[in-house]
Amino acid sequence: MKNSILFIPLLLLLACSSHQKEELILSQEKMIDVLLDVQLSETYFQNNSSMIKSETFNPLPSEYYNHIFEKNQITKLQFDESLKFYQTDLPTFKLIYDSVAARIELMKEAN
């Protein structure tokens, strides 16, 4: 009896935390939109930054990420949790990145 009394609150806690975590995960389509913006911003930054004097990669400044998050109406936490989530499912993660690459190719062809 005592074990079942402890088990029920634990089960409820796990169910609530699982539901909250699901709410943080972006849809695949939203993740594609965000990663496209990240990729475009990184390319712009790398090509136009006067601070870059070497062949090494310089990370995108946080202001760029903040703008991307605002534009897409998401939080850094949502982005981070979604990235972690999709990285655990490599076939889906590959599909997401393939979609980003396809959109970039379409943008190139349009110009």
N, C-alpha and C positions, 0 to 999 in steps of 0.2 A: 504494500500500500504506500509506504513512504517513498519507494522508488518511482511509483507512478505519479505521485504528487510533484516530485522534482522533474520528471520527464516532460510533463505537459507544458510548464513554463519554458523549458528549454526548447521544445518543439515550436512553440509560438514565437520565441525569439529568433530562431533560425528562419522560420517562414517569413517573418517581417524583414529581416536583414536581407534575405534573398530577393524579396520583392523590391526593396529599396535599391539594391544593386542593379536589378533589371531596368529600373527607371533611369539609371545613369548611362546605360548602354545605348549608343546612337544606332539608328537603323543603318543597314548597309548603304543605302542611297545617301543618307546624310553623311556617313563616314567618307564616302567617295567625294562628296562636295567639299568637305573640310580638307581632306588630303590633297585634293586638286589645288585648293587655295594655298596650302602649305607648300606644295611643290612649285607653284608659280611664284610665290613669294621668295622661296629659297633661290630659285633661278634668277629672279630679279636682283636680289641682294648680292648674289655671287657675281653677277655681271656688271653691277653698277656701283659697287662699294669702292670708294677710293682708299679704304683701309686695307684692302687685300693686295698684298705685294708678293705673295708666294703661291705655290700650287696647293697649299694645304686648305682643307675645308674649314671655314669659319661658321659656327652655328648661327642660326637666325636669331636676331635680337628679340627679346621678350615682347617688345612693343608690336612687332609684326604678328606674333602669336595672339596677343591681346586683341588686335584688330580683327584677326581671323575669327576668334571666338565671338566677338561682338557681332560681326557680320553674319555669322551662322547661328547666332542666338543660342550659344552653348557655353558651358563653363570649362575651365581647364580640367577640373575633376572629371567631367563627362568625357572629355577627349582622352585623358590618361586612362580612365577605366575602360573605355571602348577600345583603345589601342591594345591594352593588356588582354582584353577579352578576345579580340579577333586574332591576336598573335598565338593564342592557344588553339586556334582552328586554322591551321595553315592552308588548307584548300580554299576556304572562304577568304582568308587574308590575301591569297594570291589573286582570287577573282576581283577583290576590291582594287588591288594595285593594278591589275590588268585593265580595269575600267578607267582608272585614273590615266594610265598611259594612252588608252584609246581616245579619251577626251582631249588629251594634249595633242595627239596626232590630228584630230579633227580641227583643232584650233590652228595648227600649223598650216593645214591645207586651206583653211578659210582665208588665210592672210596671203 
